[in-house]
Amino acid sequence: MASSRKYIVVIGGSYGGVSVAHYLLKHALPQLTTTESYQLVMVSTASKILCRPACPRALISDAMFDQDKLFVDIVEVFKQYPNNSFRFVQGTATKLDHTERRLLIQLADGVEESIDFHALVIATGASTPSPLLGLHGSEDSLKASWRTFRQALPNARSIVVGGGGPAGVETAGELGEFLNGRAGWFSSALINPKVTITLITAGPRILPILRADLAGKAEKYLSKVGVTVVKKTRIESISPMGAGTDNISSNAELTLQGGGTIKADLYVPATGTRPNTSFIDRSLLAADGRVVTNASTLRVDQAGERIYAIGDAGSYSRPAVHMILDAVPVLCANIKADLLRASSETGNTAVNIQDRTFKEDTRESQLVPIGKSKGVGAMMGYRLPSFLVWLVKGRDYWLWTTSRLWSGKQWSSES
């Protein structure tokens, strides 16, 4: 794209990307003396924003959530800004040339586009092994995966969920309650569940971020919806290959560490995530595939000036939505300062602007619903009772918070 305009490119249309775009359009671009020469360009594989934490429940039925709230159109939420200040590109980033400061994109129709950027924010997030638990492309692709899974669900008599983190526990809990119901008040476990559901984790316990007694409580809640937890067991191989990933509705035979096997009518892999950074030069990536990000300023120092990362694709903190929201004001303040410094019209007035610094909150914070009425969790180091886990997250998996985020109202004030 050859132009005299300066393009601020945000790659990613979820929590990090959408928040950064709103913040910059509200508080950075208007303060540049030649606002009309700047344009914020958002690149996303999907045309809609998804409340991804809701996937463990949403995959069961469209009736679980208002679909207009679960999927929100990106172009619509950015119509509030002046003409030509924002452009949306539906496509996939295929190559970042950080030396030439150029981004290559394969558009949804297959055409390739090139953008020479003035500033770049990497907010591409991470992908789940299961196509049921997040966007692996467009929203249509996710919905098609859900339809396939739902068609197979009534005939399933055994389901295995791999992974003892929040996504695995929540998915097993939702499926357990939906298919088996919940044991009575005085029963410690559901006897003779309709569907055998097994949650397998390689770790010594589920939910390793939380304290041990909360993990134990989660296991008890799972048993009440007919879920059996198998710990210290790694899934070594899956037959046929692609069961649960390429073929969502396939029967699967899982070979376990030590040589045992388990058969499942359906298999849902929830064994962590993979950063969406394949388009980035390996010299900029850490061993785990995340972008090496300055933990204080959120700049990608090795990539050159005005390149940043936020969210699950960055190395500055552990992946968590609240960490992203904490980082947005810091990142945007530093982007704004860098843009002012680079603007020839400002002279030296911006040179002495101090960087803002991010500090990761390492306190125990994680909420894990287990079915529609129970859950375990802690916030800022404080243990929460099951009722509060339900109230804050479990009733609709954060959907009550997303309207302000997606609309940009969350960032109306510069903070």
N, C-alpha and C positions, 0 to 999 in steps of 0.2 A: 504494500500500500504506500504509494509515494504521495506525500503531502507535507505542507509546511506546518501542519498542526502537530502539537505535542500530545502523544497518546500515553495515557496512564492505563495500563492493562492489568486487569484483575482476572486471574485464571481460577475459575471455580465459582459455582452458584449455590453455595450452601451457607452454613452459619458464618464462616470466616469471610468468604468472598462477598456475600450480600451485605454484611455489616460494614466491612471496610468501604465498599462502594458508596453506601448511604452516607457514612461519616465524611468521606472525602468530598462528596458532592455538596454536603451541607456546610462543611467547615473549612475545607482547604481550597477548592477551586474558586469560590467567591472572593477569597482574599488575595488571589493572584491578580496582579494589575492588568494582565491581558487575558482575562478569563476566557474570552471567545477563542483563543488559540489552543486551548486544552480540551481534550475529550477523554472521558473515562470509558473504556471498552471492557465489557465483561464477556468472558469466553466460558461457555459451559456446554457439556454434552447433552444436558437436558434443558428443555425450555421452561420447566417448572421447578420450583423449590420444594423439596420434600422434608417433612419432619421425620428424619431418619430414625430417631430413637423409637418411634412408634411401630416400626416394622414387625417386631415379634408378635404384636397383636393384630396389626393391619393385614398380615399375610393370610389370616384365617378367613376373613370376610370383609367386603366393602361396607357392610352394615356396622362394623366396629367403630368407624369414624366418618364424620362428614368429609366426603372426598374433596369438596371445595376448600376445606381448611387444611387437609392433609397435603394436597398438591396445589401450590399457588403460582400463578403465571409471573415470570420474571419481568417481562416487558411492562405488564400492568403496574407493578409496584414502583417502577422507576419513571412512570409517565409524569410524575409530579415535578420533575426538574426541567429547567429551560431546554428548549429545542437544541439539539446538536451537542448538548453537554454529556449525553449518555448514548452509548450504542451497545446493543446486545448481539453477540455472535454465537449461534448454536453450532458447536463443532468441538473437535478434540485436538488439544495441543499435541503435535507430533515431534517437534524439535525446538528446543530453546538454544539459540546461539547467543550466549551471554557476552561473547567478545564483540560480535557485530551488533549486538542489542536488537536481535530480530527473533520473532516468534512465528513458527510455521503452524498452521491450523488446517486440519481436514474438516471441511464443513459437512453439515448433515447430508447435503446432496452429493458429496464425494469430491467437490471442487476444493483445491488447495488455496489458501490465502496466506499472505505474509504481512506481518505488522512490524514496523520499526518502532520500538517503544522508547519513551522518555523515562518512564518508571514502570516497574513490574512487580506485582504481588502474586506470589504462588500460594494459592489456597485450594489446592486440588484434592485435599483430604486423602482418604484411604479406602480401599475396596475390601469387602468381606469375601471369604471363599464362596459363600452361598449367594446366589443371585436373588434370594428371597429377602435379604437383610439390608439392602441398600441399592443405590443406583449403579449399575454396571454399564450404563449408557443412557439412553433416553428413559423418560418415565413410562413410555409405552412398553419398553422391554421389561421393566420391573412388573408392570401390571400383567403382562403375558406370563411371566414366571409365576405370579400368584395364581392366575387362572389354572395353570397346569397343576400346581400343587393342590389346589382346592378340589380339582376333579379327581385326584388320586386319594385324597384324604378319607372319604367315606369307606373305602375298601381296605384301608390300612389296619392291620392288627398289631403291628410292631413298628416303633419309630425309634431311631437312635439320633441323639443330638451330640455332636462332638464339640467339646470346649466348655470349660468351667468358669468362664468370665461372665459378665453381665448379659451379653447377647445370648449365650447358650442357656444360662439359667432362666432368663425371661422367656425365651422361646419354648423351652421345655415346660415351664410353668403355665404359659398360655395354652399350649396344646393339651397339657394334662387336664386343666380345668374345663376346657371346651369339649374334650372328648370323653372325659371320665367323671366330671363333676368334682366335688370336694367332700372329703370324709367329714363325718359329724364332729361336734365339739369335743366329745370324749374319746374319739378314736385317734390313735397316733399315726395311723396310715390307712390308706384306702385299700380295702380287701377286694381282691378279684377285679381289678380295673378292666374296662372294656378293651382298652388298647394298652399294650405294654410299651412304656416309654422309658428309655435308658439314656442317662446323661453321663458321658464318659469324659474324664479329665486326666491329663498326664500329671497334674500336680497332686500334692498331698491333701489338698482341700479345694473346694470351689471358692470363688470370689476372693482371690488373694490380696486385693487392695484393702479389704475390710478385715477387722479383727476376727480372731478365730471363733469366738462365741456367736458372732453374727453369721458367719459362714455355716456354723452348725445349726443355727435357727433356720437359715434358708433351706438347708437339707431337710429339716423336719417339715417345713411348709411344702416342699416338693413331694415328699412322701404322701402327704394328704391329698394330692391330686394324681397319685398313681405313678410318680416318677421315681425310678431307682437311680441312685448316684453311684458310679463306679470310679474310684479314685486311684491314683498312682498307676494309671494304665494308659499307655500311648497307642494310638491307632497307627499301625505300621503301614498298612496298605488297604486299598478298597477295590473290590471287584464287583461289577465291571468298572474299569477306569472311567472317571467322569460322572459316576453316580453321585447325585447331590449337588453337582456343579453344572456340568454340561447337560446332564439328564436328570432333572429334578424329581421326576416321578418314578425313577428306576428302582427296582429292588436292589439291595446291596448286601454283600458279604464283607465284613470288616475283619481283617486279621489284626489281632492285638499283640502288644508287646509280650513276649514269652510264648507265643505260638497259639493261643486260643483264638477262637473266631466267634463272631456274633452276626446273626442275620437280621435284616430289617426290611420291611416293606418300603420304608422311606428313610432317607438319611439326610440330616441337615447339618452341614459343617459350620461351626461357629468358632473356629479356632484362630481367633485373632484377625488382624487386618494386614493389608499390604499397601504401603504408600503409593499413591498415583504419581510417580515421579519418573516413569520410564522415558519421558521425553527430555530429561535433564541430563547433562553431561555427568558421568560418574565421578569426575573430580570434585563435584559439588555435593556429593552424597555421602552420608555416613554409612557404616557397615549394615545398618538395618534398612537402608533405602530411603531414609528421610533426608531432607535437605539440611545441610549443616548451617544452622542459624545462630547468629549471635544471641545468646540467652538473655541479654540485657536490652539490646536495641531492636532485635528481630530483623536486622539486616542480614543478607547473605553476603558477608564480607568478601568471600573469595570470588564472587561473581562480578564484582565491580559496583559502581555507584548506582544508587536508587533501585536496587533489587532486594525484595523482602520475602519472608514466608510467614504464614500463620496457619494454625490448625494442625490436623493430624499429619500433614506432609512436612512439617517443620520439626526440628530436633530440640526446640527450646524447653519443652515440658512434656509430661505424659499426655496422651490423647484424652481429652474430656471437654465437653461443651462449655462448662463454666470456665475452663482455662482459656478457651478461645475468646469468650466475652470479656474476660479480664484483660486480655492482650490487645483488644481492638483500640481502646483510646491511646495506649502507649504507642502502638505501631503507627496509627494515623497521625499522632503528634509528630513523630519522627519523619514520616513521609512529607507532611506539610512543611516542616522545617527544611528538609532537603530540597523540596520544590522551590521554596523561597530563596534558598541559597543559590540555586541554579538559575533563577530568573534574572536576566540581565537588567531588568527594570528596577530591581530592588537595590542595586548597588551593593553596599556592604552592610545594610541595615539588618540583614538576617544572619550574618555570620556568627554572631554571639548568642544565638538561640541555643539553649541547653537541651541536650537529648533527654527524653524521658526514658526511664528504665523499668523493665518488667522484672518482677520477682515471682517465681513459681510458688504457689500456695501448696505446700506439701502436707497440709493437714488431711486427715482421713475424711474424704468426701466422695460418697457414691451412694446412689439410691437404686435399689433393685426390686421392682414389683415382682410378685410371684402370683400370677392370676389376677383376677379383678378386685380382690379385697385384701390381699396380704402383701407383705414386703419387708425387706430389711434395709438398713442403711445408716449412714452417718453424714453429718454436714458440719464442716469446719471443726472436725474433731469430736463432735458431740453425737452420741448414739441417738437415733430417732426411733420412737415406737412405730409399730406396723401401721397404725392409723395415719400418722403423719407422712409416712412413705407413700401411702395410698393418696392422701390429700394433695401432696406436692407433685408426685409423678404418676402414681399408679392408676389414677382415675382416667387419665387420657394421654399418658406418656408425653408430657410437656406441651401438648397441643394448645393449652391455654396461654402459653407464653409466646407463641410464634407470631401472632398477629402484629404485636408491637415491633418484633424483630424484622419481619419481612417488609413491613410498611416503612421502616426507618424511624418510627416514633421513639424507639428505644434510644436513638442517638440524636434526638432533637437538640439537646444541650451538649456543648463541647465539654467533655469531662477529662 
